[in-house]
Amino acid sequence: MKRSKSLIKTYKETPADSDSINASLLARGGFVEKHMAGAYALLPLGFSVYSKIENIIRDEMNKVEGQELLMNVLQPRELWEETGRWSKMSEVMYQFKDSRNKEIGLGATHEEQIIDIVRHHISSYKDLPISLYQIQTKFRNEPRAKSGLLRGREFIMKDMYSFHIDEADFEKYYQEVIKAYFRAFSRCGIETKLVEASGGVFSEFSHEFQALATSGEDTIFYCNKCDFAQNREIAKVSEGDKCPKCDGKIVMANSIEVGNIFPLSNKYSSQMNAKVLNSEGKEVAMIMGCYGIGLTRLLGTAVELFHDDYGIIWPKNIAPFSVNLISLNKNEETEKIYKELLDAGIEVLYDDREEITAGEKFADADLIGCPITIVVSERSFKSGGVEIANRKKTEKKIIKIDEVVKYIKQLK
């Protein structure tokens, strides 16, 4: 992508209404545009990052035999009345009457609809287990939309629902999803802890995937030696206590929740009469699990975790481009390198703008945060080639022009 032909506009000043690092840097870098509290549009740079996150999440859900579908945003009141959640969810669910006086809600979560789908198509234990997921926009009337993409009223989420004949089969699958979640977050460059937590309106308890972050609004207690971790809302330990699982010490830290999973048992399936015949010919309510990841929230979390005084430092797997190629009055030579990189399958943002100073190009490169910057200039030619540096500013080399592609490929 050439900067001269792109919708990539950067800004020096922090937006007045930015209340977080991700809100500021994503807006300044031209990744998002805020249209109202809790609602952000993904601009081309932001959508590029989002798409890579989505592909990683989809790949990991497919590996645990999740089947992708797409459910409705518009949901009738009657469906929600089957579980009694129309009134219980009224504070966060957008509810209204259409022109035919029919009461409708915007999808805040999809347990009711997925159960309605499954009960129409599955009647026997022979069809189980089955796991269905979607990646879709959710709407929640958050009383205080804040922290940029971390707490919005409109956001993109992957929600998956599994159905089982018994608790043993569910527990086996639950553990497989935990492994898939760890893999997905790690591929996005984010390390997480599995944390015991309350289930809120969904279940008695849940597990959250929390990323340690000084800017996080959650507080967790975790062991410095083993995998024990609890959210403050349910914690039975304090900082400095001996771990209840080993001889480690309990540490308190701020964190950002990037995913959660819920054992639902047969709570909603019983309420909606979603039953199948078991191997003995007896009708039983299906056992369920629910598994969520906020994709746009994950994008915002990456910025909170990976930035410096100059801008964003994207993990390589989710960066909008692998390379930021900068020409300093060497467009003819740089054009050749640009085409060679593209032909080699390397994603490149080529700053070919002629009216912009070198300092402005470097500042934009730091703000946007691609993992690698290549500078083509008279100075680099005199040194023997082009200058290649990583975004963390820990490594800088002069590479011969005919070796650029090979060098970049081995960095990837």
Wavefront OBJ file of the C-alpha trace (Angstrom):
o trace
v 0.000 0.000 0.000
v 1.332 3.420 -0.961
v 0.773 6.211 1.539
v 0.065 8.653 -1.288
v -2.980 6.602 -2.296
v -4.219 5.493 1.129
v -6.775 6.646 3.678
v -4.119 6.840 6.371
v -4.094 10.188 8.142
v -2.066 10.669 11.310
v -2.356 13.385 13.930
v 0.120 14.926 16.356
v -2.437 15.985 18.936
v -4.274 13.602 21.257
v -8.078 13.816 20.829
v -9.652 15.755 23.684
v -12.016 12.894 24.590
v -9.354 10.165 24.667
v -9.492 8.447 28.058
v -6.907 5.713 27.495
v -3.674 4.881 25.712
v -5.421 2.788 23.065
v -8.041 5.465 22.378
v -5.316 8.063 21.881
v -2.827 6.095 19.789
v -5.403 4.356 17.607
v -7.061 7.688 16.778
v -3.775 9.525 16.234
v -2.429 6.688 14.072
v -5.488 6.622 11.815
v -6.662 3.175 12.914
v -10.120 4.133 14.220
v -12.623 6.955 14.257
v -14.936 7.586 17.175
v -18.491 8.545 16.233
v -20.120 8.447 19.656
v -19.342 7.171 23.130
v -18.544 3.472 22.914
v -18.750 3.249 19.098
v -15.660 3.224 16.904
v -15.297 2.707 13.164
v -12.320 0.626 12.048
v -10.433 2.530 9.343
v -8.261 0.603 6.841
v -5.257 0.342 9.194
v -7.459 -0.740 12.097
v -9.370 -3.203 9.961
v -6.113 -4.757 8.802
v -5.116 -5.470 12.418
v -8.628 -6.650 13.266
v -8.702 -9.040 10.289
v -5.501 -10.721 11.419
v -6.874 -11.167 14.918
v -10.079 -12.585 13.450
v -8.186 -15.079 11.292
v -6.187 -16.313 14.280
v -9.307 -16.732 16.420
v -11.183 -18.488 13.603
v -8.276 -20.853 13.001
v -8.118 -21.888 16.657
v -11.891 -22.365 16.952
v -11.848 -24.547 13.849
v -9.091 -26.655 15.418
v -11.453 -27.570 18.279
v -14.117 -28.482 15.717
v -16.128 -25.316 16.073
v -18.506 -24.725 13.166
v -18.954 -21.109 12.125
v -22.377 -19.597 11.546
v -23.888 -16.121 11.710
v -26.876 -15.315 13.882
v -29.196 -12.329 13.957
v -28.634 -8.977 15.596
v -32.409 -8.413 15.769
v -33.964 -10.748 18.336
v -37.667 -11.043 19.287
v -38.772 -10.593 22.878
v -40.587 -13.955 22.817
v -37.318 -15.868 22.526
v -35.816 -14.101 25.509
v -38.936 -14.621 27.594
v -38.319 -18.371 27.473
v -35.338 -17.901 29.780
v -36.782 -14.938 31.652
v -33.904 -12.749 30.558
v -35.840 -10.075 28.660
v -36.364 -8.130 31.874
v -33.106 -9.257 33.532
v -31.026 -7.940 30.622
v -33.022 -4.726 30.146
v -30.341 -2.496 31.673
v -27.680 -3.503 29.143
v -29.753 -4.740 26.203
v -31.027 -2.236 23.641
v -34.786 -2.931 23.481
v -37.363 -1.165 21.332
v -40.606 -1.519 19.368
v -40.547 -1.544 15.596
v -43.108 0.072 13.271
v -45.389 -2.955 13.709
v -45.282 -2.560 17.497
v -43.209 -5.739 17.862
v -40.723 -5.743 20.739
v -37.170 -6.402 19.592
v -33.738 -6.411 21.208
v -30.315 -5.953 19.694
v -28.142 -9.010 20.304
v -26.109 -8.542 23.481
v -25.400 -12.256 23.700
v -26.790 -15.247 21.803
v -27.606 -18.144 24.141
v -31.301 -17.977 23.355
v -30.946 -17.951 19.596
v -28.296 -20.674 19.425
v -30.458 -22.939 21.586
v -33.437 -22.223 19.351
v -31.365 -23.229 16.323
v -29.988 -26.407 17.914
v -33.346 -27.620 19.252
v -34.751 -27.461 15.723
v -31.958 -29.592 14.269
v -30.706 -31.960 16.966
v -32.762 -34.637 18.733
v -30.344 -37.466 19.566
v -27.178 -38.005 21.576
v -25.695 -39.320 18.333
v -25.551 -35.715 17.072
v -23.513 -34.601 20.087
v -21.159 -33.071 20.969
v -21.417 -30.061 18.692
v -19.840 -26.619 18.935
v -21.050 -23.570 17.010
v -19.505 -20.110 16.900
v -19.890 -16.749 15.236
v -17.876 -13.553 14.881
v -20.336 -10.699 14.999
v -21.120 -7.219 16.271
v -22.646 -7.092 19.751
v -24.578 -4.234 21.325
v -24.612 -3.492 25.049
v -25.876 -0.333 26.682
v -22.866 0.142 28.926
v -23.674 2.821 31.529
v -20.100 4.119 31.225
v -18.525 3.358 27.882
v -14.826 4.085 28.413
v -11.219 3.114 27.755
v -11.444 3.248 23.978
v -12.015 -0.213 22.529
v -11.887 -1.890 25.943
v -15.448 -1.071 27.006
v -17.785 -0.182 24.167
v -21.470 -0.195 23.396
v -20.870 -1.641 19.943
v -18.068 -4.167 19.567
v -17.068 -7.297 17.679
v -17.054 -10.586 19.545
v -16.443 -14.250 18.890
v -18.989 -16.255 20.869
v -19.043 -20.045 20.756
v -21.550 -22.447 22.303
v -21.022 -26.152 22.831
v -23.673 -28.819 23.454
v -23.052 -32.148 25.208
v -24.904 -35.221 26.408
v -23.353 -35.098 29.884
v -21.034 -33.146 32.191
v -18.069 -35.442 31.569
v -18.138 -34.784 27.835
v -18.530 -31.053 28.471
v -15.565 -30.919 30.864
v -13.333 -32.661 28.342
v -14.234 -30.116 25.675
v -13.946 -27.191 28.126
v -10.301 -28.106 28.718
v -9.655 -28.269 24.978
v -11.063 -24.770 24.525
v -8.849 -23.451 27.328
v -5.812 -24.703 25.403
v -7.130 -23.152 22.183
v -7.635 -19.806 23.905
v -4.084 -19.778 25.252
v -2.798 -20.538 21.749
v -4.920 -17.820 20.158
v -3.852 -15.101 22.569
v -0.206 -16.155 22.349
v -0.357 -15.979 18.539
v -1.648 -12.413 18.925
v 1.414 -11.662 21.057
v -0.543 -11.487 24.319
v 0.228 -13.712 27.292
v -2.717 -14.423 29.590
v -3.600 -16.006 32.900
v -6.647 -18.226 33.454
v -8.517 -16.621 36.343
v -11.441 -17.913 38.414
v -14.286 -15.399 38.397
v -17.987 -14.847 38.903
v -20.332 -15.848 36.098
v -22.487 -12.709 36.369
v -25.873 -13.068 34.663
v -24.688 -16.105 32.700
v -23.659 -18.737 35.255
v -22.574 -19.290 38.836
v -18.892 -19.017 37.965
v -16.611 -18.580 34.982
v -12.999 -18.441 33.930
v -11.474 -15.266 32.553
v -8.348 -14.874 30.448
v -6.557 -11.859 31.892
v -3.557 -9.983 30.487
v -1.448 -8.224 33.101
v -1.544 -4.474 32.424
v -0.951 -1.467 34.659
v -3.837 0.288 32.901
v -6.258 -2.621 33.441
v -9.511 -2.000 35.287
v -9.621 -5.520 36.761
v -7.623 -6.663 39.773
v -6.485 -10.255 40.096
v -4.579 -12.274 42.675
v -2.251 -14.916 41.278
v 0.516 -17.230 42.429
v 4.091 -16.418 41.483
v 4.853 -20.124 40.977
v 1.761 -22.031 39.789
v -1.382 -21.358 37.740
v -3.625 -20.327 40.660
v -5.433 -17.040 39.973
v -8.665 -15.396 41.132
v -10.494 -12.203 40.278
v -10.796 -9.790 43.201
v -14.595 -10.088 43.110
v -14.415 -13.682 44.362
v -10.889 -13.849 45.795
v -10.346 -15.683 49.060
v -6.679 -14.690 49.175
v -4.736 -11.475 49.682
v -1.405 -10.193 48.433
v 1.473 -11.885 50.209
v -0.559 -14.945 51.272
v 0.777 -18.436 50.738
v -0.736 -19.964 47.605
v -3.482 -22.498 48.419
v -2.131 -24.819 45.682
v 1.652 -24.678 46.245
v 4.327 -22.962 48.324
v 4.304 -19.828 46.161
v 3.252 -16.320 47.179
v 0.126 -14.459 46.076
v 0.698 -11.368 43.929
v -1.888 -8.660 43.224
v -1.954 -6.971 39.817
v -4.122 -4.936 37.458
v -5.231 -6.715 34.313
v -7.407 -6.559 31.213
v -9.918 -9.318 30.501
v -9.586 -10.477 26.890
v -11.749 -13.606 26.999
v -14.066 -15.621 29.204
v -15.610 -19.068 29.266
v -18.699 -20.260 31.138
v -19.997 -23.690 32.122
v -23.756 -23.297 31.641
v -24.779 -26.862 32.591
v -28.440 -27.319 31.526
v -29.655 -23.963 32.862
v -30.849 -22.483 29.565
v -31.443 -25.724 27.686
v -33.930 -26.820 30.378
v -35.717 -23.477 30.300
v -36.061 -23.675 26.513
v -36.887 -27.397 26.411
v -33.793 -28.183 24.338
v -33.657 -31.925 24.911
v -32.293 -34.986 23.172
v -32.747 -38.724 23.585
v -29.823 -40.333 25.383
v -28.495 -43.837 24.706
v -31.248 -45.296 26.949
v -34.012 -43.518 25.025
v -34.629 -40.987 27.794
v -35.095 -37.271 27.136
v -32.407 -35.127 28.768
v -31.585 -31.420 28.556
v -28.311 -30.764 26.774
v -25.289 -29.612 28.767
v -23.851 -26.336 27.465
v -20.714 -24.225 27.517
v -20.204 -20.639 26.361
v -16.880 -19.188 25.171
v -16.287 -15.516 24.350
v -13.491 -13.345 23.003
v -13.836 -9.627 22.318
v -11.883 -9.116 19.095
v -11.929 -5.320 19.079
v -11.182 -5.407 22.806
v -8.172 -7.607 22.037
v -7.008 -5.026 19.500
v -7.225 -2.269 22.107
v -5.476 -4.454 24.671
v -2.506 -4.975 22.342
v -2.021 -1.208 22.182
v -2.256 -0.868 25.962
v 0.447 -3.513 26.331
v 2.761 -2.657 23.439
v 3.638 1.005 23.005
v 6.286 3.549 23.883
v 6.561 7.344 23.921
v 6.503 7.403 20.115
v 3.545 5.180 19.307
v 2.362 1.593 18.931
v 4.633 -1.470 18.759
v 2.502 -4.162 17.123
v 3.220 -7.872 17.694
v 4.323 -9.203 14.313
v 1.331 -11.532 13.761
v -1.243 -8.753 14.016
v 0.675 -5.741 12.674
v -1.157 -3.876 9.886
v 1.924 -4.329 7.661
v 5.159 -6.226 8.186
v 7.288 -3.431 6.734
v 7.126 0.351 6.667
v 9.187 1.352 3.632
v 10.385 4.962 3.605
v 11.774 6.802 0.628
v 13.857 9.930 1.240
v 13.991 11.431 -2.238
v 14.748 7.996 -3.702
v 11.358 6.984 -5.086
v 12.708 5.339 -8.230
v 15.020 3.009 -6.312
v 12.464 2.468 -3.550
v 9.769 1.538 -6.066
v 11.902 -1.381 -7.200
v 12.354 -2.620 -3.612
v 8.626 -2.168 -2.988
v 7.686 -4.395 -5.927
v 10.215 -7.051 -4.945
v 8.823 -7.190 -1.406
v 5.256 -7.479 -2.697
v 6.246 -10.214 -5.131
v 7.758 -12.108 -2.196
v 4.428 -11.946 -0.340
v 5.584 -9.378 2.212
v 3.032 -6.791 3.348
v 4.427 -3.304 2.850
v 3.308 0.208 3.713
v 5.328 2.375 1.317
v 5.703 6.021 2.364
v 6.205 7.571 -1.058
v 4.883 11.014 -0.084
v 7.058 13.765 -1.562
v 5.670 16.744 0.351
v 6.469 15.248 3.772
v 9.753 15.781 5.630
v 11.983 12.926 6.739
v 11.184 13.693 10.365
v 7.451 13.463 9.711
v 7.873 10.127 7.925
v 9.880 8.711 10.818
v 7.340 9.985 13.350
v 4.494 8.388 11.398
v 6.376 5.095 11.176
v 6.846 5.052 14.957
v 3.223 5.980 15.587
v 1.793 3.327 13.245
v 4.132 0.715 14.690
v 4.968 -1.791 11.937
v 7.610 -4.284 13.153
v 10.246 -3.333 10.537
v 11.239 -0.011 8.957
v 13.314 0.220 5.783
v 14.813 3.617 4.909
v 16.088 4.255 1.392
v 18.206 7.407 1.234
v 21.399 8.915 -0.141
v 22.970 8.384 3.267
v 22.063 4.677 3.324
v 23.422 4.230 -0.216
v 26.744 5.731 0.847
v 26.820 3.210 3.702
v 26.321 0.330 1.289
v 22.571 -0.257 0.884
v 19.378 0.497 2.798
v 18.849 0.942 6.523
v 16.662 -1.663 8.231
v 15.549 -1.261 11.847
v 13.039 -2.919 14.122
v 10.283 -0.868 15.747
v 11.642 -1.458 19.244
v 14.760 0.472 18.167
v 17.038 -2.263 19.451
v 18.537 -3.273 16.125
v 19.614 -1.323 13.042
v 21.572 -2.606 10.020
v 22.654 -1.600 6.536
v 21.642 -4.319 4.061
v 22.623 -4.486 0.411
v 19.689 -3.757 -1.904
v 19.785 -7.160 -3.585
v 19.628 -8.876 -0.175
v 16.672 -6.949 1.289
v 13.972 -9.507 0.500
v 16.029 -12.407 1.828
v 16.838 -10.492 5.014
v 13.194 -9.520 5.672
v 11.956 -13.047 5.069
v 14.341 -14.493 7.622
v 13.162 -11.874 10.153
v 9.574 -13.054 9.704
l 1 2 3 4 5 6 7 8 9 10 11 12 13 14 15 16 17 18 19 20 21 22 23 24 25 26 27 28 29 30 31 32 33 34 35 36 37 38 39 40 41 42 43 44 45 46 47 48 49 50 51 52 53 54 55 56 57 58 59 60 61 62 63 64 65 66 67 68 69 70 71 72 73 74 75 76 77 78 79 80 81 82 83 84 85 86 87 88 89 90 91 92 93 94 95 96 97 98 99 100 101 102 103 104 105 106 107 108 109 110 111 112 113 114 115 116 117 118 119 120 121 122 123 124 125 126 127 128 129 130 131 132 133 134 135 136 137 138 139 140 141 142 143 144 145 146 147 148 149 150 151 152 153 154 155 156 157 158 159 160 161 162 163 164 165 166 167 168 169 170 171 172 173 174 175 176 177 178 179 180 181 182 183 184 185 186 187 188 189 190 191 192 193 194 195 196 197 198 199 200 201 202 203 204 205 206 207 208 209 210 211 212 213 214 215 216 217 218 219 220 221 222 223 224 225 226 227 228 229 230 231 232 233 234 235 236 237 238 239 240 241 242 243 244 245 246 247 248 249 250 251 252 253 254 255 256 257 258 259 260 261 262 263 264 265 266 267 268 269 270 271 272 273 274 275 276 277 278 279 280 281 282 283 284 285 286 287 288 289 290 291 292 293 294 295 296 297 298 299 300 301 302 303 304 305 306 307 308 309 310 311 312 313 314 315 316 317 318 319 320 321 322 323 324 325 326 327 328 329 330 331 332 333 334 335 336 337 338 339 340 341 342 343 344 345 346 347 348 349 350 351 352 353 354 355 356 357 358 359 360 361 362 363 364 365 366 367 368 369 370 371 372 373 374 375 376 377 378 379 380 381 382 383 384 385 386 387 388 389 390 391 392 393 394 395 396 397 398 399 400 401 402 403 404 405 406 407 408 409 410 411 412
